[in-house]
Amino acid sequence: MDKKKLESFKKRLETRQQELRRTVSRTQQDGRTADEDVAQDIADKAASSYNKEFLFHQSNNDRRLLMMVENALARIREGSFGECISCGKEINPKRLEAVPWTRHCIECQEKLEKGILEEASR
């Protein structure tokens, strides 16, 4: 991959990283303030509990995506960005454009989703 394209991916990933960090922080704060509400009746308590569970789930998804973005940035630093972490083949450039934090080529991603391939750490 040429340096110009790699730098473009790096900037996109860094921007996404900053957005996700802000979102995770805001969601955590919203979850804390949900506890501060003194609910009077059972319906208010149920709504508050649902809201807190929703925020927790949202935060987990955002943290998982943040970790994937940070791992992609690490692969850029290591020089392995754009290579499938399972088979080592080059990831299709269109796939990287759509999902720059992807770790797998399409073939390995399909195997992973079917349970044929085990999840790798990076």
C-alpha positions in Angstrom: 0.0 0.0 0.0 1.4 3.4 -0.9 2.2 6.0 1.8 -0.4 8.4 0.7 -3.2 5.9 1.0 -1.9 4.6 4.3 -1.8 8.1 5.7 -5.4 8.6 4.6 -6.5 5.5 6.5 -4.5 6.6 9.5 -6.3 10.0 9.6 -9.7 8.4 9.2 -8.9 5.9 12.0 -7.6 8.6 14.3 -10.7 10.7 13.7 -12.9 7.7 14.4 -10.9 6.9 17.5 -11.5 10.4 18.9 -15.2 10.2 18.2 -15.5 6.8 19.9 -13.5 8.0 22.9 -15.9 10.9 23.3 -19.0 8.7 22.8 -17.8 6.1 25.4 -17.0 8.8 27.9 -20.4 10.5 27.4 -22.3 7.1 27.6 -20.5 6.3 30.8 -21.5 9.6 32.3 -25.1 9.2 31.1 -25.1 5.7 32.8 -23.9 7.3 36.1 -26.5 10.0 36.0 -29.2 7.4 35.3 -28.4 6.1 38.8 -28.9 9.5 40.3 -32.6 9.7 39.3 -34.8 8.9 42.3 -37.6 7.0 40.7 -40.9 7.1 42.6 -43.0 4.3 41.2 -42.3 0.9 39.7 -42.8 2.1 36.1 -40.2 4.9 36.6 -37.8 2.3 38.1 -38.4 0.0 35.2 -37.8 2.7 32.6 -34.7 3.8 34.4 -33.4 0.2 34.6 -34.1 -0.2 30.8 -32.3 3.0 30.0 -29.3 2.0 32.1 -29.2 -1.4 30.4 -29.4 0.2 27.0 -26.6 2.6 27.8 -24.4 -0.3 29.1 -25.0 -2.3 25.9 -24.2 0.8 23.7 -21.1 1.5 25.6 -19.9 -2.1 25.2 -20.4 -1.9 21.4 -18.5 1.4 21.3 -15.7 0.1 23.4 -15.3 -3.0 21.2 -15.2 -0.8 18.0 -12.7 1.5 19.7 -10.5 -1.4 20.4 -10.7 -2.6 16.8 -9.8 1.0 15.6 -6.9 1.1 18.0 -5.6 -2.3 16.8 -5.9 -1.1 13.2 -3.7 2.0 14.1 -1.2 -0.4 15.7 -1.1 -2.5 12.5 -0.3 0.7 10.6 2.6 1.4 12.9 3.8 -2.2 12.6 3.5 -2.2 8.8 0.9 -5.0 8.6 -2.2 -2.8 7.9 -4.2 -4.1 5.0 -3.1 -7.7 5.5 -5.5 -10.4 6.7 -4.5 -11.4 10.2 -5.5 -15.0 9.6 -4.2 -15.9 6.1 -1.8 -12.9 5.5 -3.4 -12.1 2.1 -4.0 -8.5 1.1 -7.5 -7.2 2.1 -9.5 -5.9 -0.8 -9.0 -2.0 -1.0 -12.8 -1.5 -1.3 -13.3 -3.5 1.9 -10.7 -1.3 3.7 -12.5 1.8 2.3 -15.8 0.7 3.8 -14.4 -0.7 7.1 -10.8 0.5 7.7 -10.5 -1.3 11.0 -11.3 -4.7 9.4 -8.8 -7.4 10.3 -9.8 -10.1 7.9 -10.2 -10.6 4.1 -13.7 -11.4 2.9 -12.9 -15.2 2.7 -11.6 -15.4 6.3 -14.4 -13.1 7.6 -17.0 -15.5 6.1 -15.2 -18.5 7.7 -15.1 -16.7 11.0 -18.8 -15.9 10.8 -19.6 -19.6 10.0 -17.5 -20.7 12.9 -14.9 -22.4 10.7 -12.1 -20.0 11.7 -11.1 -19.1 15.3 -11.0 -15.5 16.4 -7.4 -14.1 16.5 -6.3 -11.7 19.1 -5.4 -8.8 16.8 
